[in-house]
């Protein structure tokens, strides 16, 4: 599935099942909430915190998809073509960072 297809599929779902998009401000709050849920899992699975009883089965892939879903909603309702934006963003990063990371001694250290 392409990013464009994902945007179209979310739009079709919203219009058929979801009734309408939440406001941009509401979706921004929901996005923040979903990112927090991803952070909670990462902090416990890869960081120093431990899961509370019953949290061990938290599904990182599902939470990442929740973030992606709301991001697609925000793009749709604000008229952002994420495919074009992504291509432009990669070009920007490539031009800006073409020597930055390869010359970063923090990234070339091992162990």
Phi, psi and omega in degrees: 000134177276167176298318179301316179296322178296317177299317180294320181293318177297317180299316179296319179295314180302315184287336182259321184252320186275357180074302177199167175290145166294164177298159179302319181295318177297316179296327176295319177295319179295319178301316179298318178298315181294320177297323176298323178293323174296315180300320180299315180294314181300316181298327182271323182281322185243350181255202187266351179278158177248156177288146170282159178306131180093347180269349187302332183269015178306136187258100181300318182298320179294319180292322176296322177293326175298319177298313181299317180302308183292325176298317177297319177301311180298319178297314180300312187281349176252005175076026180268124172275101185294333177296308179297319180296320180295315178300316179295321181292319177297317179299316179300311182295320180297314179294318183288323191248016187302332177241349185300308185284323181293335179262009181271111182296337178294332181272341182264352176286143176240137170089000000 
